[in-house]
Amino acid sequence: MTVAELKTRKIAVLMGGLSAEREVSLKSGAAILKALVEKGYDAVGIDAGRDLASQLSAHGVEVAFIGLHGRFGEDGSVQGLLELMGIPYTGSGILASALAMHKVYAKRVFEGAGLTVAPYVVLRRGDKLELPFPLPVVVKPSREGSSVGVSIVKESAGLEPALEEAFKYDPEVLVEQFIDGREIQVGILDGRALGAIEIVPKNEFYDYEAKYTDGFAEHIFPAPLPEDLYQEVLRLGELAHAALGCDCYSRVDFLVTKDRESYILEVNTLPGMTDLSLLPEIARGAGIEFGELVERVLLAAALKN
């Protein structure tokens, strides 16, 4: 769709939702809504609860900008509803969204595409943990974002509490070998890498607090890597985005070691759009201001199936 066409449509910014990332989504949605209104779009914010279908109908929504994060927003659920209702939407489709949100299946796709992933095991409640690699490890729910429920375990006594914390959020838990590397994140727009940023958290790792509290992490753009390695990380980011079948935009997270190995962590199909979010910061570094970024994402809105 063109800008002229979209300015005749009723646009809903979907925000909030039902996941553990609700508060972050409200901030992302508010920023997106403000940018759209300032650019002259007929946009309304909708808190995406279980009555979402009736809200979409009541507002006469013709295009949806998805500002949700986590379950029931980033995992294909909302995308499926919008497909059924015939409402074009931003971001990736049902399959890519579901795959990216499910860390286990995403890893399998990444491995098939030739990307490097940390060694891992998958557990369900009641399974016996037998680690094929030494401590430390990272324990995380299979289907959460924003580092919700994630722990780094350095001693065996910490394994059980970490597993219990992760099981609060998902019946399936991922235990990964800890990779000592720099946190490098690649911003993707229109399927192409905009650039890569390095995150230097003040906490032990780039956790929820570091992601959403000003001053808890240093952001360095462009990431200070040797030029050949920088270009390789951009290439791998595009490869990961394409391997999952993502549309338009995403943020791809890596750990880059001293040995120049790039371990992919995940692809965020609906990356944060808050003041502290990384994709908008990468875009600014590439000369794309926030309003333009939002508009370019909106222009790619479509039905995917």
C-alpha positions as CSV (number, residue, x, y, z in Angstrom):
1,M,0.0,0.0,0.0
2,T,1.0,3.6,-0.6
3,V,1.1,6.4,1.9
4,A,-1.9,8.0,0.1
5,E,-3.9,4.8,0.4
6,L,-3.0,4.2,4.1
7,K,-4.0,7.8,5.0
8,T,-7.6,6.9,3.9
9,R,-7.6,3.7,6.1
10,K,-8.4,3.3,9.8
11,I,-5.3,2.1,11.5
12,A,-5.1,0.4,14.9
13,V,-1.9,0.2,16.9
14,L,-2.2,-3.0,18.9
15,M,-0.5,-2.8,22.3
16,G,-0.5,-4.1,25.8
17,G,-1.8,-7.6,25.5
18,L,-1.7,-10.5,27.8
19,S,2.0,-11.5,28.0
20,A,4.7,-10.9,30.6
21,E,5.9,-8.1,28.4
22,R,2.7,-6.1,28.6
23,E,4.2,-2.9,30.1
24,V,6.9,-2.7,27.5
25,S,4.3,-3.2,24.8
26,L,2.3,-0.3,26.1
27,K,5.3,1.9,25.8
28,S,6.1,0.7,22.3
29,G,2.5,1.1,21.2
30,A,2.3,4.6,22.6
31,A,5.4,5.7,20.7
32,I,4.2,4.1,17.5
33,L,0.7,5.7,17.8
34,K,2.2,9.1,18.4
35,A,4.4,8.8,15.4
36,L,1.5,7.8,13.1
37,V,-0.7,10.6,14.3
38,E,2.0,13.2,13.8
39,K,2.4,11.9,10.2
40,G,-1.3,12.4,9.6
41,Y,-2.6,8.9,9.8
42,D,-6.1,8.1,11.2
43,A,-4.8,5.8,14.0
44,V,-6.2,4.5,17.3
45,G,-4.6,2.6,20.1
46,I,-6.2,-0.8,21.1
47,D,-5.2,-2.7,24.2
48,A,-5.2,-6.3,22.7
49,G,-7.2,-8.3,25.2
50,R,-9.4,-11.4,24.7
51,D,-12.0,-9.1,23.2
52,L,-9.6,-8.0,20.4
53,A,-11.8,-9.2,17.6
54,S,-14.8,-7.2,18.8
55,Q,-12.6,-4.1,19.4
56,L,-11.3,-4.3,15.8
57,S,-14.8,-4.5,14.5
58,A,-16.1,-1.7,16.7
59,H,-13.4,0.7,15.5
60,G,-13.7,-0.3,11.9
61,V,-10.1,-1.2,11.7
62,E,-8.7,-1.6,8.2
63,V,-4.9,-2.0,8.9
64,A,-3.2,-3.2,12.1
65,F,0.2,-2.0,13.3
66,I,1.3,-4.7,15.8
67,G,3.1,-3.2,18.8
68,L,2.7,-6.3,20.9
69,H,5.5,-8.3,22.5
70,G,5.6,-11.9,23.8
71,R,2.8,-14.4,23.8
72,F,-0.5,-13.8,22.1
73,G,1.1,-11.0,20.1
74,E,4.5,-12.1,18.8
75,D,3.8,-15.8,18.5
76,G,1.4,-15.9,15.5
77,S,-1.8,-15.8,17.6
78,V,-2.8,-12.2,16.7
79,Q,-1.5,-12.7,13.2
80,G,-3.9,-15.6,12.7
81,L,-6.9,-13.6,14.0
82,L,-6.0,-10.7,11.6
83,E,-5.7,-13.1,8.7
84,L,-9.2,-14.5,9.5
85,M,-10.6,-11.0,9.7
86,G,-8.9,-9.9,6.5
87,I,-7.0,-7.1,8.2
88,P,-3.5,-6.4,6.7
89,Y,-0.9,-6.2,9.5
90,T,2.7,-5.2,10.1
91,G,5.6,-7.6,10.7
92,S,5.9,-11.3,10.0
93,G,3.2,-13.8,9.3
94,I,1.9,-16.7,11.4
95,L,4.6,-19.3,10.8
96,A,7.6,-17.0,11.0
97,S,6.2,-15.4,14.2
98,A,5.5,-18.8,15.8
99,L,8.9,-20.1,14.9
100,A,10.8,-17.1,16.1
101,M,9.0,-17.1,19.4
102,H,9.7,-20.8,20.0
103,K,13.4,-20.8,20.9
104,V,13.7,-24.6,20.4
105,Y,12.2,-24.7,16.9
106,A,14.0,-21.5,16.0
107,K,17.3,-23.1,16.9
108,R,16.6,-26.1,14.6
109,V,15.8,-23.7,11.7
110,F,19.0,-21.8,12.4
111,E,21.1,-25.0,12.5
112,G,19.5,-26.0,9.2
113,A,20.5,-22.7,7.7
114,G,24.1,-23.1,8.8
115,L,24.0,-20.6,11.6
116,T,25.9,-21.4,14.9
117,V,23.9,-21.9,18.0
118,A,25.0,-22.7,21.6
119,P,24.8,-26.3,22.6
120,Y,21.5,-26.9,24.4
121,V,19.1,-29.4,25.9
122,V,15.3,-29.1,26.2
123,L,13.4,-30.0,29.4
124,R,9.8,-30.4,30.4
125,R,8.7,-30.5,34.0
126,G,9.6,-33.8,35.6
127,D,12.5,-34.5,33.1
128,K,15.9,-35.4,34.6
129,L,18.5,-32.8,33.6
130,E,21.7,-34.4,32.2
131,L,24.1,-31.8,31.0
132,P,26.3,-32.7,28.1
133,F,28.4,-29.6,28.6
134,P,29.9,-27.9,31.7
135,L,28.6,-25.1,33.8
136,P,27.9,-22.2,33.5
137,V,24.6,-22.5,31.7
138,V,21.8,-20.2,30.7
139,V,18.2,-21.4,31.7
140,K,15.3,-19.8,29.9
141,P,11.6,-20.4,29.0
142,S,11.1,-21.7,25.5
143,R,8.6,-19.0,24.6
144,E,9.2,-15.7,26.3
145,G,11.0,-12.5,25.4
146,S,12.7,-9.6,27.0
147,S,14.8,-12.0,29.1
148,V,11.8,-12.9,31.2
149,G,12.5,-15.9,33.4
150,V,16.2,-16.1,32.3
151,S,19.0,-17.1,34.7
152,I,22.7,-17.7,34.4
153,V,23.7,-20.6,36.6
154,K,27.4,-21.0,37.6
155,E,27.0,-23.6,40.3
156,S,25.0,-26.8,40.4
157,A,23.0,-25.6,43.5
158,G,21.5,-22.9,41.3
159,L,20.1,-25.2,38.7
160,E,16.9,-26.2,40.4
161,P,15.8,-22.6,41.4
162,A,16.6,-21.4,37.8
163,L,14.5,-24.2,36.3
164,E,11.6,-23.4,38.7
165,E,11.8,-19.7,37.7
166,A,11.7,-20.6,34.0
167,F,8.9,-23.1,34.4
168,K,6.7,-20.3,35.8
169,Y,6.5,-19.0,32.3
170,D,6.5,-22.1,30.1
171,P,6.1,-25.9,30.4
172,E,9.2,-26.2,28.2
173,V,12.6,-24.9,29.2
174,L,15.9,-24.5,27.3
175,V,19.2,-25.0,29.0
176,E,22.1,-23.6,26.9
177,Q,25.8,-23.7,27.4
178,F,27.0,-20.2,28.5
179,I,28.8,-18.4,25.7
180,D,31.3,-15.8,26.8
181,G,30.8,-13.2,24.1
182,R,29.9,-9.6,23.2
183,E,26.2,-8.8,22.8
184,I,25.8,-7.7,19.2
185,Q,22.3,-7.0,17.7
186,V,21.5,-6.5,14.1
187,G,18.6,-4.3,12.9
188,I,16.7,-5.5,9.8
189,L,14.4,-3.3,7.7
190,D,12.8,-4.4,4.4
191,G,14.8,-7.6,4.7
192,R,18.2,-5.8,4.7
193,A,20.6,-5.2,7.6
194,L,20.7,-1.5,8.7
195,G,23.6,-2.0,11.0
196,A,24.8,-3.7,14.2
197,I,25.0,-2.3,17.7
198,E,26.9,-3.6,20.8
199,I,25.2,-3.7,24.2
200,V,27.4,-3.5,27.3
201,P,25.1,-4.2,30.2
202,K,25.9,-3.1,33.7
203,N,24.1,-6.2,35.1
204,E,25.5,-9.7,34.6
205,F,23.8,-9.9,31.3
206,Y,21.3,-7.9,29.2
207,D,18.3,-8.7,31.4
208,Y,14.9,-7.1,31.6
209,E,16.1,-4.3,33.9
210,A,19.1,-3.5,31.6
211,K,16.8,-3.5,28.5
212,Y,14.2,-1.1,29.9
213,T,15.9,1.1,32.5
214,D,17.9,4.1,31.3
215,G,21.6,3.9,32.3
216,F,21.7,0.1,32.9
217,A,23.4,-0.6,29.6
218,E,25.8,1.2,27.2
219,H,24.8,1.1,23.5
220,I,27.7,1.4,21.0
221,F,26.8,2.1,17.3
222,P,28.2,0.9,15.1
223,A,29.4,-2.1,17.0
224,P,33.2,-1.8,17.3
225,L,34.1,-5.0,15.4
226,P,36.7,-5.4,12.6
227,E,35.1,-4.5,9.3
228,D,35.1,-8.0,7.9
229,L,33.5,-9.4,11.1
230,Y,31.0,-6.5,11.2
231,Q,29.9,-7.3,7.6
232,E,29.7,-11.0,8.4
233,V,27.4,-10.4,11.4
234,L,25.2,-8.2,9.1
235,R,25.1,-11.1,6.6
236,L,24.2,-13.6,9.3
237,G,21.4,-11.3,10.6
238,E,19.9,-11.2,7.1
239,L,20.3,-15.0,6.8
240,A,18.5,-15.6,10.1
241,H,15.7,-13.3,9.2
242,A,15.2,-15.0,5.9
243,A,15.6,-18.5,7.3
244,L,12.5,-18.1,9.5
245,G,10.6,-16.5,6.7
246,C,10.3,-13.1,8.4
247,D,8.7,-10.1,6.7
248,C,9.9,-6.4,6.7
249,Y,11.7,-5.9,10.0
250,S,13.3,-7.7,12.9
251,R,16.1,-7.5,15.3
252,V,18.6,-10.4,15.4
253,D,20.7,-11.0,18.5
254,F,24.2,-12.6,18.6
255,L,27.0,-13.3,20.9
256,V,30.4,-12.7,19.3
257,T,33.4,-14.4,20.9
258,K,37.1,-13.5,21.1
259,D,37.6,-16.3,18.5
260,R,35.3,-14.4,16.1
261,E,32.5,-17.0,16.4
262,S,29.0,-15.5,16.0
263,Y,26.4,-17.5,18.0
264,I,22.8,-16.6,17.2
265,L,20.5,-16.1,20.2
266,E,17.2,-15.2,18.6
267,V,15.2,-13.2,16.1
268,N,12.7,-10.7,17.5
269,T,10.0,-10.4,14.9
270,L,8.3,-7.5,16.8
271,P,11.3,-5.6,18.2
272,G,10.8,-3.0,20.9
273,M,9.9,0.5,19.8
274,T,10.5,2.4,23.1
275,D,12.9,5.2,23.8
276,L,15.5,2.7,24.9
277,S,14.8,0.1,22.1
278,L,17.6,-1.0,19.9
279,L,16.0,-1.1,16.4
280,P,15.1,2.6,16.5
281,E,18.6,3.4,17.7
282,I,20.2,1.4,14.9
283,A,17.8,3.0,12.4
284,R,18.8,6.5,13.7
285,G,22.4,5.5,13.2
286,A,21.6,4.6,9.6
287,G,19.9,8.0,9.1
288,I,16.3,6.9,9.6
289,E,14.4,8.8,12.2
290,F,11.7,7.1,14.3
291,G,8.7,8.5,12.4
292,E,10.2,7.3,9.1
293,L,10.9,3.9,10.6
294,V,7.3,3.5,11.8
295,E,6.0,4.6,8.4
296,R,8.2,2.2,6.5
297,V,7.0,-0.7,8.6
298,L,3.4,0.4,8.1
299,L,3.9,0.6,4.3
300,A,4.8,-3.1,4.4
301,A,1.5,-4.1,6.1
302,A,-0.2,-7.0,4.3
303,L,-2.0,-10.2,4.6
304,K,0.6,-13.0,4.6
305,N,-1.4,-16.1,3.7
